[in-house]
């Protein structure tokens, strides 16, 4: 790939939505017959492989889902003299719409749901794994062969959830219970889409940091993402973006000198493999590190894709400005890539953390999740690299044999032009430090499409465990979410009371 293509693609690949502060901690994944030591129990459902083609049915695959019922209050049933029974729900189902990774990662790091909402609402907690991620592989080790990828779409994943929920209701005797879909990032997108596409199944949704507008036809600029990245660094120090831009220009200048310049860059940045042909890997590494760091700019130490200190953007800007020239940029990148000495004696600039399903996401980005992100070097701190759909399509053809459909998502989910007024009972939360807030819903529509903006909040900070270092804004946001869900649950529970004869 050319330098421009690499720089253009790298922000797309940062859509590796993460949910929590322990992503690098070891976790155990189990098969259907293994024991359960965690707070949840693991189950497997024989899921329909293709919901939209009767010629492929009844083919199924094993879909994994996790259930935690520690705080759940099962429905009450009142017997009447005529033999009928009135069933009233005492605790809803909170259904996490699994996104691009092992579902145990999302369970272990979405503590606002598992520790707070579970007790607040006496809820049955369900985390369902997305097809083609984690252990929910329709074709096992052959799942990513091109011939087997035709079933890998968000539409199929939502249909999985829509089929699974009634089964869970029946299995746990919760037919009368409302369902709240919850998710962060791509999971938040899925949570909101579940409410839009399956409103009789999903009563309400909490979609955190869900960039459902980061698509063609919605009016969001391709440059908006990197503008927010730049603003996040500018909030830490107004001089920081200027120095980043100058550093990237210096790298490009050295690269233009050929072997001598590349040799100087190799000595300065210490990549594990010498820069032999160009500086594309180096520039992509810098951009990815800066972007990831903006996403996870949390007010306390976190162990995400890399171990980070509290407020890492501020720490990295301090490192950048403490030295002149490229030495400052080297120290800046070390905050993200080497805070605990994890990089060792050199930086691996071609391999990133693989705990999230980046291979699967790459395929999704090449089909329907086309989220254009570009830079212009004017309103952002990066070198000019507009999103090039033609180059991206060529990459997708070469890698996966597919051509992207850039306008399909807003067409299928029905909100082209940002019109969400036909939907209802969805909370969209976004932190203003999070680059993906550029494609988030930040305007409320009436009383039932509610946008919550979290000042000094990074990527779905509200779904993380409450922390004493949290800014007041996220504490207030969580309380607003609880208040709205409480109000909506009261209405939904009353509607779902049912009387039947056994």
C-alpha positions, 0 to 999 in steps of 0.5 A: 500500500502507498503511504497515503493509503496506509495513513488513510486506512489506519484510523479505520483500523482503530475502530477496535472498540474496547470496553474496560480497563483490563483488556490485556489481563489474561482471560479464560475462554471455555467450550460448552462442557467446561466449568464456570468459575466466573460470576456468569455462566456460559451457554451455547445456542444452535443459531441459524446460519442464514436468516435471510435465505431459506435454501440454506436452512436449517444450517446452524452454528454454535453461538456463545452467550453469557448469563449472570442472574445474581441480582435478578428478580424473576417474574411474580405470578398471581393465580386467580380463581378462574385458573388464570395467571397474571405474570408481572416482571420484577427485573428486566433483561439487559442484553449486551449486543456483542461486538468485534471480539471475545465476549468475555472481554466485554463482560469483564470490562462493562462494569456499569452494567454488570455491577451497577445496572444489574443491582439497580434494576434486579436484572438478568444480564446477558452478553451475546457473542457476535458471529465470527468473533471469539468462539462463535465461529460458524465454520470453525478454523475455516470461518475466514475463508472467502467462501465462508464469509457471506454470512458475516454482516451486521444484519445477520448478527442482529437477527442472531440476537433477535432469535436468541432473546425469545429463546432466553425469555422462555428458558428463564421464564421471563416472557413478560420482561422488557429488554434493554439492549446495551453496547459500546462503540460497534456494540453501541451501534448494534444496540441502537440498531436492535431497537430500530429494527426489532422494536417489539423485541427490544424495549429500549437501548443504551448506546455508548460511543456509537458512531452510527453517523460516521457514514456516507450520506449523513453529513458527517465530514471525513475530517471530523474524526481527526479534528476531535483527536486534535482538539483532545490534544489541544485541550491538554496543551495548545502547543501540542498539536502544532508540535505533532504536525511539525514532527510528522512533517520532519519524518516525511522530509527525512523519508524523502531523502531516501536511504540516508534519511530512513537510516536517521529515522531508524536510529531515532525511533528504534523500530524493530525492523529498519525502515528500508523502503519508506516511512509508511509504517512509522507514520501509521504507527505514530497516527495509530498511537495518537488516535488510540490514546485519545480514545482512551484518555481516562482520568485513571491508569488503565490497561487497554491495548497498552498500559497507560497512566492517568490522563495519558494525552496530557502526559504525552504532550508533556513528554513531547514539549519537554524536548525539541525535534523528533526526540520529543515525538519519540518520548511522546510515543513512548507514553503510549507504547512503552509506559511500563517498558513493555516495548523492550529495546525496540518498537514493533511498528507493524503488529498491534494488540490482537485481543480484539478481532481486528481481522474480522473488523477489517472484513466488515470495514471492507463490506458495509462498515465503511466509515470514511476518516481522512486528514487535511493538515489544516483543521487537524494535526496530521499530514494531508491524507483524504479518504480515498474510496477508490484506493480503499476499494482496491485494498478490499478487493485484493485482501478479501475479494469484496467491494465496499458498499459505502452508503448501505448502512444508513440506507438499511438502518433508515437514518440517512440525513441524520433523521432519527425521529422515527425511532424511540427510547434510545440513549446515545452517550458520547464523551467529548474527548472521544474521536468517535463522538464525531459520528455520534448522535449528539442531538436529542429528538424529543423525549425518547431519543436522548443525547448525553454529552460527557465533558472530559469523557473518552470512549464510552467512559460511562460503561466502565466501572465507577471510579473515584477519579471520574469527572463529575460529568460521567457520574451525572451521565450515569445517573441520567441514564439510570433515571431514563431507563427507570422511567421507560422500564416502568412504562414497558413493564406495565405494558408487558404484564400478561394474563394467561391460562396454563 
